């Protein structure tokens, strides 16, 4: 099973939507609250080259944000990344 990491903030509706899709897929993920953890925020920015949340990684693959995650789902490319048969 791949390692899924998502960098979030508590008040972000896009973070909620992304986590909802991952939960619907039945996959576990590690969530980092970058609103309170400045070291994780710097890590997120270095890894993604972006400052917005959410930022989602599946193993070392940078998915991007919520829209990117849903685009992968719409294109039937998310399940293979998650190690699931489509």
PyMOL commands that set and color helices and strands:
alter all, ss='L'
color gray80, all
select helices_A, chain A and resi 13-24+38-48+66-74+78-81
alter helices_A, ss='H'
color red, helices_A
select strands_A, chain A and resi 4-8+30-33+55-58+61-64
alter strands_A, ss='S'
color yellow, strands_A
deselect
rebuild
show_as cartoon
